[in-house]
């Protein structure tokens, strides 16, 4: 059993990043990025799943994408 921070560190080589309190996302599986309410981002994954990047993780997410 590992925490999400530990899992994120272990999976970093596979381009996995934390985007919220309960979510890790593989950057290669993102199909679309949209602006959401309250400075959040909404991600659509290749399987159709919608995931919200919370405000506290937006900067880290953008840094990982290089934007």
C-alpha positions in Angstrom: 0.0 0.0 0.0 1.4 3.3 -1.1 0.3 6.9 -0.9 -0.5 8.8 -4.1 2.7 10.8 -3.7 4.7 7.6 -3.6 2.9 6.2 -6.6 3.4 9.5 -8.5 7.2 9.3 -7.8 7.4 5.6 -8.8 5.4 6.3 -12.1 7.2 9.5 -13.0 9.1 7.8 -15.7 5.8 6.9 -17.4 4.7 10.5 -17.6 2.2 10.1 -14.8 1.3 13.3 -12.8 -1.0 14.1 -9.9 -3.9 16.4 -10.9 -6.0 16.3 -7.7 -6.3 14.9 -4.2 -7.4 11.5 -5.6 -6.2 11.4 -9.2 -3.1 10.5 -11.1 -3.1 11.0 -14.9 -0.9 9.6 -17.6 0.0 12.6 -19.8 0.0 10.4 -22.9 -3.7 9.6 -22.4 -5.0 13.2 -22.5 -7.1 13.8 -25.5 -8.3 17.4 -24.7 -7.7 20.2 -22.2 -10.3 22.8 -21.5 -10.5 25.7 -19.1 -12.9 25.2 -16.3 -14.5 27.3 -13.6 -12.4 28.9 -10.8 -9.1 28.5 -12.6 -9.4 24.8 -12.9 -8.7 22.7 -16.0 -10.9 19.9 -17.4 -9.2 17.0 -19.1 -10.8 14.5 -21.4 -8.9 11.2 -21.6 -8.6 8.9 -24.6 -11.2 6.6 -23.1 -13.7 9.4 -22.6 -13.2 9.9 -18.9 -13.4 13.5 -17.7 -11.0 14.5 -14.9 -10.7 17.9 -13.3 -7.3 19.4 -12.5 -7.8 21.2 -9.1 -6.5 24.7 -8.7 -3.7 23.6 -6.4 -2.3 21.3 -9.1 -2.8 23.5 -12.2 0.7 25.0 -12.0 2.4 21.7 -11.7 0.3 20.3 -14.5 1.2 23.1 -16.8 4.9 22.8 -15.9 4.8 19.1 -16.8 3.4 20.0 -20.2 5.9 22.8 -20.7 3.3 25.6 -20.9 
